[in-house]
Amino acid sequence: MKKLFACLLALALVFALAACGETPVSETGGEAAAITETTVETTALEETSAEETTTAEEDSTEENAAEIAAITQDDATSTQADESPAVPTDTAGIIRYYNEALANTPMQRTSWKRSMTKITGFAKALGLTIMDEPNLEENPDVLPYVHDADNAIRPSDLVALEPGWVASANSVVRGGNAILTIRLKNHAASQNLDPKPGTLGYVGTLDKATVVPLVCEVAMALAAAVISPNALKEVNVTDSSFALSDGEYIATVDVTTGKITSLTFVATQYVEGNARCVLNIPLIPASANAFVTLRGNLTAVYAPK
């Protein structure tokens, strides 16, 4: 009996131990699974955080690069502006700056025009005034000589300016260009002045070689208007005098290259011509002295070749 009871007790102890041994295994497996799931979630969060950090760093890097590029560009622009030669503001400096730009730029004349604002004429014979026309510019016979223009491309007649020719000058910088305005001195009428292109800085002017035939044509138009179309047999210009005034250059210079991009010259020219006119009167040798006065504005435009 005692042996039977001992066997039963031993079996009960064995089953009890077996039951206790299964519980830790199950709990350990659950904890392991939980740990595994936690580890996966933590890894996923770390990867997501790393990706977000990397993206943020890349965005920050791009923004920094853009800022650096902008600063570099500003510095380059500032440096380029600093390297551009300064445009002088005094008259002597502006003349020097203009002459250097002119020497640095091959130029050509693109247009020229003259408009006579006043033409007068009268003639005397034997001390008597036989012709007197104070407003010849309105006379149909003279109109062809009132306006003249040349729009063909011509070689430049521009010359370097001397300080003694200039009355005043000023400069203004706009958008990378220097606008130079140079005003020439006026010159009173003189028979000794032959304003060939470039004389005293005046370009596009009428010189003696071109004025003589013009005075003859006006004198003949004067005679035709007052006497008859065939009134004159011969016209010889004896002398002439010239006056130059209101000469002004307006030049645009690229401050970076130092080259002229456009140039316009305007002036007023005054001409007095005296001519001996042989009248066409049958059987009577007669002559008269004609005096012609011309006053006109001229404009010449130049551009780089």
C-alpha positions in Angstrom: 0.0 0.0 0.0 2.7 2.3 0.9 4.6 1.4 -2.3 1.4 2.2 -4.4 1.0 5.5 -2.7 4.7 6.4 -3.3 4.3 5.6 -7.0 1.2 7.7 -7.4 3.0 10.6 -5.6 6.0 10.2 -7.9 3.8 10.3 -11.0 1.9 13.4 -9.7 5.2 15.1 -9.1 6.4 14.2 -12.6 3.2 15.6 -14.3 3.5 18.7 -12.1 7.1 19.3 -13.2 6.2 18.7 -16.9 3.3 21.2 -16.7 5.6 23.8 -15.1 8.3 23.3 -17.7 6.0 24.2 -20.7 4.9 27.6 -19.4 8.4 29.3 -19.5 8.9 28.0 -23.0 5.7 29.6 -24.2 6.4 32.9 -22.4 9.9 33.0 -23.8 8.6 32.5 -27.3 6.1 35.3 -26.9 8.7 37.7 -25.5 11.0 36.8 -28.4 8.3 37.5 -30.9 7.5 40.8 -29.2 11.2 41.7 -29.2 11.4 40.8 -32.8 8.4 43.0 -33.7 9.8 45.9 -31.7 13.2 45.5 -33.4 11.6 45.6 -36.8 9.5 48.7 -36.0 12.5 50.4 -34.5 14.6 49.7 -37.6 11.8 50.9 -39.9 11.5 54.2 -37.8 15.3 54.6 -37.9 15.4 54.0 -41.7 12.5 56.5 -42.2 14.2 59.1 -40.0 17.5 58.6 -41.8 15.8 59.1 -45.2 14.0 62.2 -44.0 17.3 63.5 -42.5 19.1 62.8 -45.8 16.4 64.5 -47.8 16.5 67.5 -45.5 20.3 67.7 -45.7 20.1 67.5 -49.6 17.5 70.3 -49.7 19.6 72.3 -47.3 22.7 71.7 -49.5 20.8 72.8 -52.6 19.6 75.9 -51.0 23.1 76.7 -49.7 24.5 76.1 -53.2 21.9 78.4 -54.7 22.7 81.1 -52.2 26.4 80.7 -52.8 25.9 80.9 -56.6 23.8 84.0 -56.2 26.5 85.6 -53.9 29.2 84.6 -56.4 27.2 86.1 -59.3 26.7 89.3 -57.3 30.4 89.4 -56.5 31.3 88.8 -60.2 28.9 91.5 -61.3 30.3 93.9 -58.7 33.8 93.0 -59.6 33.1 93.6 -63.3 31.5 96.9 -62.5 34.5 97.8 -60.4 36.8 96.8 -63.3 34.9 99.0 -65.8 36.9 102.2 -66.4 35.4 105.2 -64.6 33.7 107.8 -66.9 35.1 111.3 -66.3 32.9 114.2 -65.6 35.3 117.1 -66.2 35.6 118.6 -69.7 39.2 117.7 -70.3 38.6 114.1 -69.1 35.5 113.7 -71.3 37.5 115.0 -74.4 40.2 112.4 -73.6 37.7 109.6 -73.0 35.9 110.5 -76.3 39.1 110.5 -78.3 40.2 107.2 -76.9 36.8 105.7 -77.8 37.0 107.1 -81.3 40.4 105.7 -81.8 39.1 102.3 -80.5 36.1 102.2 -82.9 36.2 102.1 -86.7 33.3 104.4 -87.7 31.3 105.3 -90.8 28.8 108.0 -91.7 25.3 106.6 -92.3 23.4 109.7 -93.1 23.7 113.5 -93.6 21.2 116.2 -94.2 21.2 119.9 -94.6 18.2 122.2 -94.2 18.5 125.8 -95.1 16.5 128.0 -92.8 17.3 131.3 -94.4 18.4 132.3 -97.9 18.6 136.0 -98.9 20.0 137.7 -102.0 20.3 141.0 -103.7 22.2 142.4 -106.6 23.6 145.8 -107.4 24.6 147.4 -110.7 26.0 150.9 -111.1 25.3 151.4 -107.4 21.6 150.6 -107.7 19.9 147.6 -106.2 18.3 145.7 -109.1 17.4 142.5 -107.2 16.4 142.1 -103.6 14.9 138.9 -102.3 14.8 138.6 -98.5 13.1 135.2 -98.4 14.5 133.1 -101.2 14.0 129.9 -99.2 10.3 130.2 -100.2 11.1 130.8 -103.9 10.2 127.7 -106.0 13.4 128.2 -108.1 15.5 128.0 -104.9 13.7 125.2 -103.2 15.9 122.5 -104.7 18.8 124.0 -102.8 17.1 124.4 -99.5 17.2 120.8 -98.5 19.9 118.2 -99.3 20.4 114.7 -97.9 22.8 111.8 -98.4 21.7 108.5 -96.9 24.5 106.4 -98.5 27.2 104.8 -96.3 30.2 107.1 -96.4 33.7 107.0 -94.8 33.9 108.7 -91.5 35.2 112.3 -91.4 35.3 112.4 -87.6 38.5 113.7 -86.0 40.0 113.7 -82.6 38.9 116.8 -80.7 41.3 119.3 -79.3 40.6 121.0 -76.0 40.7 124.4 -77.6 37.8 123.6 -79.8 35.4 122.6 -77.0 33.2 125.0 -75.1 31.7 122.5 -72.6 31.1 118.8 -72.1 29.2 116.6 -69.7 28.7 112.8 -69.3 25.9 110.6 -67.9 26.1 106.8 -67.3 23.0 104.8 -68.0 22.6 101.0 -68.2 26.3 100.4 -68.8 26.6 103.2 -71.4 28.2 106.6 -71.1 26.3 109.4 -72.9 28.7 112.1 -73.8 27.6 115.6 -74.9 30.3 117.8 -76.2 29.6 121.4 -77.4 32.0 123.1 -79.7 32.9 126.8 -79.7 31.2 129.2 -82.1 33.2 130.9 -84.9 32.2 134.2 -86.4 32.1 134.8 -90.2 35.5 135.0 -91.7 36.9 134.9 -95.2 39.9 133.0 -93.9 37.8 130.2 -92.5 37.5 127.3 -94.9 35.4 124.7 -93.0 36.7 121.5 -94.5 35.2 118.5 -92.7 36.8 118.3 -89.3 37.9 122.0 -89.1 37.7 123.1 -85.5 35.8 119.9 -84.8 32.9 120.6 -87.2 32.1 117.8 -89.6 29.7 117.4 -92.5 30.0 121.2 -93.2 30.0 123.0 -96.5 33.5 124.2 -97.5 34.5 126.7 -100.2 34.6 124.0 -102.9 31.0 123.1 -102.3 29.7 126.5 -101.5 30.9 128.2 -104.7 28.6 126.3 -107.1 25.8 126.6 -104.6 26.1 130.4 -104.5 26.1 130.4 -108.3 23.0 128.3 -108.5 21.2 130.6 -105.9 22.4 133.7 -107.8 21.0 132.4 -111.0 17.7 131.4 -109.4 17.6 134.9 -107.9 18.1 136.4 -111.3 15.5 134.1 -112.9 13.0 134.9 -110.2 13.4 138.7 -110.4 14.4 139.5 -114.0 13.9 136.6 -116.4 15.0 132.9 -116.7 17.8 133.9 -119.1 18.9 137.0 -117.2 22.4 135.8 -116.4 25.1 135.0 -118.8 27.9 134.2 -116.4 28.3 134.0 -112.6 31.7 134.1 -110.9 32.0 133.9 -107.1 34.6 136.4 -106.0 34.8 135.6 -102.3 32.9 133.9 -99.5 32.9 133.8 -95.7 31.8 131.2 -93.2 30.5 131.1 -89.7 30.1 128.0 -87.6 28.0 127.7 -84.5 26.0 125.4 -82.2 28.2 122.4 -82.9 27.3 119.5 -80.7 28.4 115.8 -80.4 26.2 113.3 -78.7 28.1 110.0 -78.4 27.1 106.7 -76.7 30.1 104.7 -75.4 30.0 101.2 -74.0 31.8 101.6 -70.7 32.9 97.9 -70.7 34.4 97.8 -74.2 35.3 101.5 -74.5 33.8 101.6 -78.0 31.3 104.0 -79.5 27.9 102.5 -80.3 26.3 105.6 -81.8 27.2 109.2 -82.6 25.3 112.2 -83.9 26.7 115.6 -84.8 24.5 118.7 -85.3 25.6 122.3 -86.1 24.5 125.5 -87.8 26.4 127.0 -90.7 26.3 130.5 -92.0 27.7 131.4 -95.5 28.0 134.7 -97.3 28.9 134.6 -100.9 29.7 137.4 -103.3 29.5 136.9 -107.0 30.0 138.9 -110.1 27.1 138.3 -112.5 27.3 139.1 -116.2 23.9 140.0 -117.4 22.6 138.7 -120.6 21.4 142.0 -122.2 21.8 142.3 -126.0 24.3 144.9 -127.2 24.9 146.3 -123.7 27.7 144.8 -121.6 26.3 144.9 -118.1 27.2 143.2 -114.9 26.0 143.2 -111.4 27.4 142.1 -108.0 25.2 139.5 -106.3 25.3 138.9 -102.5 23.9 135.6 -101.3 23.4 134.7 -97.7 22.8 131.1 -96.6 22.0 129.8 -93.2 21.2 126.2 -92.5 21.2 123.4 -90.0 23.1 120.2 -90.6 22.9 116.7 -89.0 25.4 113.9 -89.5 24.9 110.4 -88.0 27.7 107.9 -87.5 27.8 104.2 -86.5 30.5 101.5 -86.0 31.5 99.6 -89.1 
